[in-house]
Amino acid sequence: MPYTPAGVVSFGFPQAADPFTFTYLLSGTFADDTAIAAVAGKAVEFDATAASTVKLATDGGEIFGRAFQGERRAVLGINVAAVQRKFKEKLPATVGHGIVVGDYVVGAGNGLVKKLATGTNRCRVVETGTDFVVVEAF
């Protein structure tokens, strides 16, 4: 769990996140176990084409949560993801994202995020990096 010199926790609350982590079906095509594992840490949106299903956040998509872990259940013929619904974690951002602290984010495609052009949502940026932002989803 990262801390700043002032003792502020900047992101990562593994025990606090557990009550808000749920398993969903994961739509999309994933070539192998490596590809399905790569969804971990990415933004997901709700996929209304099927019950209890999420997909990697698409361009402009409303962020439903953060994939904690992806898993292929080959015997059942399904893919699933453990999704954090409330979190304060890193999400990968587009190259040259221009996101600043206080902005809100939406999907940018393939599980990445970008700045929400206008309005607000439940995903506020509390810290930024070169290729990521720390989002608090409430």
Secondary structure, 3 states (H helix, E strand, C coil): CCECCCCCECCCCHHHHHHHEEEEEECCCCCCHHHHHCCCCCEEEECCCCCCEEEECCCCCCCCEEEEEEEEECCCCEEEEEEECCEEEEEEECCCCCCCCCCEEEEEECCEEEECCCCCCCEEEEEECCCEEEEEEC
